[in-house]
Amino acid sequence: MRYLILRNEKRVSDITDKIYRGLKAKAREQAETALLKANPELRSLKNFRKGFIVRIPPSTAQDGKGHRQIVDPIEDFTQEMVAELKLLEQKINDKFDHFDQKQNDTLEKIKAAAKELKEQDSGDKMANLLKKNIPILKKENNEKRKHGLDAIKKLQDIAASIDR
């Protein structure tokens, strides 16, 4: 939900004019009704104080043309944070994809070395030991990726749920 800080508005219609422009009579009435529903305390105030915070309900204008763009730094920050988190998510995926490729390359080298080791005394044991460690490393890599992406997802959910 968005908010507006009052300055010199004297009536609900003044507030409506500040939030929305060019509304026709019916749309104006709907907007004022929605404004009073979101801010029931406005009905009982005889004089609006400067600095009073008013909750702005979602636009009731049918075409959306009457809605004035209100600067909302928190929403702007939230959008920036969501975009940065998506970039971070992509970087994490890229980094782990790179690690996966390196591991696959290393596994191929180990398999080639294992073939040579088999020809030597007790080479089978060493070759099997090498082969056994690579899947363990891959599993650890995948777990770290999952934890990192889960943390990013939680941050994205928090950023998307920021509501004023």
LOMAR-695170 format. One record per residue (C-alpha): residue number from 1; x, y, z negated. Coordinates in nm, 2 decimals, decimal comma. Example, Ala and Ser with C-alpha at 12.3 -4.5 7.8 and 13.67 -1.06 7.14 Angstrom:
! LOMAR-695170
+-----+--------+--------+--------+
|   n |   east |  north |     up |
+-----+--------+--------+--------+
|   1 |   1,23 |  -0,45 |  -0,78 |
|   2 |   1,37 |  -0,11 |  -0,71 |
+-----+--------+--------+--------+
This chain:
! LOMAR-695170
+-----+--------+--------+--------+
|   n |   east |  north |     up |
+-----+--------+--------+--------+
|   1 |   0,00 |   0,00 |   0,00 |
|   2 |   0,12 |   0,35 |   0,07 |
|   3 |   0,10 |   0,65 |  -0,15 |
|   4 |   0,07 |   1,03 |  -0,12 |
|   5 |   0,18 |   1,29 |  -0,37 |
|   6 |  -0,07 |   1,58 |  -0,39 |
|   7 |   0,04 |   1,94 |  -0,35 |
|   8 |  -0,23 |   2,19 |  -0,29 |
|   9 |  -0,53 |   1,97 |  -0,21 |
|  10 |  -0,85 |   2,08 |  -0,38 |
|  11 |  -1,10 |   1,82 |  -0,25 |
|  12 |  -1,11 |   1,46 |  -0,13 |
|  13 |  -1,17 |   1,59 |   0,22 |
|  14 |  -0,84 |   1,79 |   0,20 |
|  15 |  -0,66 |   1,47 |   0,11 |
|  16 |  -0,83 |   1,29 |   0,40 |
|  17 |  -0,72 |   1,56 |   0,64 |
|  18 |  -0,36 |   1,53 |   0,52 |
|  19 |  -0,36 |   1,15 |   0,57 |
|  20 |  -0,57 |   1,13 |   0,89 |
|  21 |  -0,62 |   1,38 |   1,16 |
|  22 |  -0,89 |   1,42 |   1,43 |
|  23 |  -1,14 |   1,19 |   1,27 |
|  24 |  -1,50 |   1,20 |   1,38 |
|  25 |  -1,77 |   1,24 |   1,12 |
|  26 |  -1,84 |   0,87 |   1,08 |
|  27 |  -1,47 |   0,78 |   1,06 |
|  28 |  -1,41 |   1,06 |   0,82 |
|  29 |  -1,69 |   0,94 |   0,59 |
|  30 |  -1,54 |   0,58 |   0,61 |
|  31 |  -1,19 |   0,71 |   0,53 |
|  32 |  -1,31 |   0,92 |   0,23 |
|  33 |  -1,51 |   0,62 |   0,10 |
|  34 |  -1,21 |   0,40 |   0,13 |
|  35 |  -0,99 |   0,67 |  -0,03 |
|  36 |  -1,23 |   0,69 |  -0,33 |
|  37 |  -1,26 |   0,32 |  -0,35 |
|  38 |  -0,88 |   0,29 |  -0,38 |
|  39 |  -0,86 |   0,59 |  -0,62 |
|  40 |  -1,18 |   0,59 |  -0,83 |
|  41 |  -1,02 |   0,85 |  -1,06 |
|  42 |  -1,06 |   1,11 |  -0,78 |
|  43 |  -1,44 |   1,12 |  -0,84 |
|  44 |  -1,40 |   1,24 |  -1,20 |
|  45 |  -1,13 |   1,50 |  -1,14 |
|  46 |  -1,25 |   1,86 |  -1,12 |
|  47 |  -0,91 |   1,99 |  -1,02 |
|  48 |  -0,64 |   1,78 |  -0,86 |
|  49 |  -0,31 |   1,83 |  -1,02 |
|  50 |   0,00 |   1,90 |  -0,81 |
|  51 |   0,21 |   1,58 |  -0,81 |
|  52 |  -0,09 |   1,35 |  -0,86 |
|  53 |  -0,02 |   1,02 |  -0,68 |
|  54 |  -0,30 |   0,89 |  -0,45 |
|  55 |  -0,31 |   0,54 |  -0,31 |
|  56 |  -0,37 |   0,54 |   0,06 |
|  57 |  -0,59 |   0,25 |   0,18 |
|  58 |  -0,53 |   0,09 |   0,52 |
|  59 |  -0,66 |   0,30 |   0,81 |
|  60 |  -1,03 |   0,27 |   0,87 |
|  61 |  -1,00 |   0,45 |   1,21 |
|  62 |  -1,12 |   0,22 |   1,49 |
|  63 |  -0,87 |   0,33 |   1,75 |
|  64 |  -0,58 |   0,41 |   1,51 |
|  65 |  -0,52 |   0,74 |   1,69 |
|  66 |  -0,64 |   0,94 |   1,39 |
|  67 |  -0,38 |   0,80 |   1,16 |
|  68 |  -0,10 |   1,04 |   1,08 |
|  69 |   0,24 |   0,90 |   1,05 |
|  70 |   0,35 |   0,93 |   0,69 |
|  71 |   0,72 |   0,90 |   0,61 |
|  72 |   0,76 |   0,60 |   0,38 |
|  73 |   1,12 |   0,56 |   0,27 |
|  74 |   1,05 |   0,24 |   0,09 |
|  75 |   0,89 |   0,08 |   0,39 |
|  76 |   1,18 |   0,20 |   0,61 |
|  77 |   1,43 |   0,05 |   0,36 |
|  78 |   1,23 |  -0,28 |   0,35 |
|  79 |   1,24 |  -0,30 |   0,73 |
|  80 |   1,62 |  -0,23 |   0,73 |
|  81 |   1,67 |  -0,50 |   0,46 |
|  82 |   1,47 |  -0,76 |   0,65 |
|  83 |   1,67 |  -0,68 |   0,97 |
|  84 |   2,00 |  -0,71 |   0,78 |
|  85 |   1,90 |  -1,04 |   0,62 |
|  86 |   1,81 |  -1,18 |   0,97 |
|  87 |   2,16 |  -1,08 |   1,09 |
|  88 |   2,31 |  -1,24 |   0,78 |
|  89 |   2,11 |  -1,56 |   0,85 |
|  90 |   2,24 |  -1,56 |   1,21 |
|  91 |   2,60 |  -1,51 |   1,09 |
|  92 |   2,57 |  -1,80 |   0,84 |
|  93 |   2,43 |  -2,03 |   1,11 |
|  94 |   2,71 |  -1,93 |   1,35 |
|  95 |   2,98 |  -1,98 |   1,09 |
|  96 |   2,85 |  -2,33 |   0,99 |
|  97 |   2,81 |  -2,42 |   1,36 |
|  98 |   3,17 |  -2,33 |   1,40 |
|  99 |   3,26 |  -2,54 |   1,10 |
| 100 |   3,06 |  -2,83 |   1,25 |
| 101 |   3,25 |  -2,80 |   1,57 |
| 102 |   3,59 |  -2,80 |   1,39 |
| 103 |   3,49 |  -3,10 |   1,19 |
| 104 |   3,39 |  -3,29 |   1,51 |
| 105 |   3,72 |  -3,20 |   1,66 |
| 106 |   3,90 |  -3,32 |   1,35 |
| 107 |   3,70 |  -3,64 |   1,35 |
| 108 |   3,81 |  -3,71 |   1,71 |
| 109 |   4,17 |  -3,66 |   1,61 |
| 110 |   4,13 |  -3,88 |   1,30 |
| 111 |   3,97 |  -4,16 |   1,52 |
| 112 |   4,27 |  -4,14 |   1,76 |
| 113 |   4,51 |  -4,15 |   1,46 |
| 114 |   4,31 |  -4,44 |   1,31 |
| 115 |   4,37 |  -4,64 |   1,63 |
| 116 |   4,74 |  -4,59 |   1,60 |
| 117 |   4,73 |  -4,67 |   1,23 |
| 118 |   4,56 |  -5,00 |   1,29 |
| 119 |   4,87 |  -5,12 |   1,46 |
| 120 |   5,08 |  -5,06 |   1,15 |
| 121 |   5,09 |  -5,25 |   0,82 |
| 122 |   4,79 |  -5,16 |   0,59 |
| 123 |   4,69 |  -4,91 |   0,86 |
| 124 |   4,33 |  -5,03 |   0,86 |
| 125 |   4,28 |  -4,92 |   0,50 |
| 126 |   4,42 |  -4,58 |   0,57 |
| 127 |   4,22 |  -4,54 |   0,89 |
| 128 |   3,90 |  -4,64 |   0,71 |
| 129 |   3,97 |  -4,40 |   0,43 |
| 130 |   4,02 |  -4,11 |   0,67 |
| 131 |   3,69 |  -4,20 |   0,86 |
| 132 |   3,50 |  -4,22 |   0,53 |
| 133 |   3,60 |  -3,87 |   0,42 |
| 134 |   3,47 |  -3,69 |   0,73 |
| 135 |   3,10 |  -3,78 |   0,67 |
| 136 |   3,14 |  -3,66 |   0,31 |
| 137 |   3,27 |  -3,33 |   0,43 |
| 138 |   2,99 |  -3,30 |   0,69 |
| 139 |   2,73 |  -3,37 |   0,42 |
| 140 |   2,89 |  -3,10 |   0,19 |
| 141 |   2,89 |  -2,86 |   0,48 |
| 142 |   2,52 |  -2,92 |   0,55 |
| 143 |   2,43 |  -2,88 |   0,19 |
| 144 |   2,62 |  -2,55 |   0,17 |
| 145 |   2,44 |  -2,43 |   0,48 |
| 146 |   2,11 |  -2,53 |   0,34 |
| 147 |   2,17 |  -2,35 |   0,01 |
| 148 |   2,29 |  -2,04 |   0,19 |
| 149 |   1,99 |  -2,03 |   0,42 |
| 150 |   1,75 |  -2,10 |   0,14 |
| 151 |   1,89 |  -1,81 |  -0,05 |
| 152 |   1,85 |  -1,58 |   0,26 |
| 153 |   1,49 |  -1,71 |   0,30 |
| 154 |   1,41 |  -1,62 |  -0,06 |
| 155 |   1,56 |  -1,27 |  -0,01 |
| 156 |   1,36 |  -1,23 |   0,31 |
| 157 |   1,04 |  -1,33 |   0,14 |
| 158 |   1,11 |  -1,08 |  -0,14 |
| 159 |   1,19 |  -0,81 |   0,10 |
| 160 |   0,87 |  -0,88 |   0,30 |
| 161 |   0,66 |  -0,87 |  -0,01 |
| 162 |   0,77 |  -0,53 |  -0,14 |
| 163 |   0,45 |  -0,34 |  -0,19 |
| 164 |   0,40 |  -0,01 |  -0,34 |
+-----+--------+--------+--------+
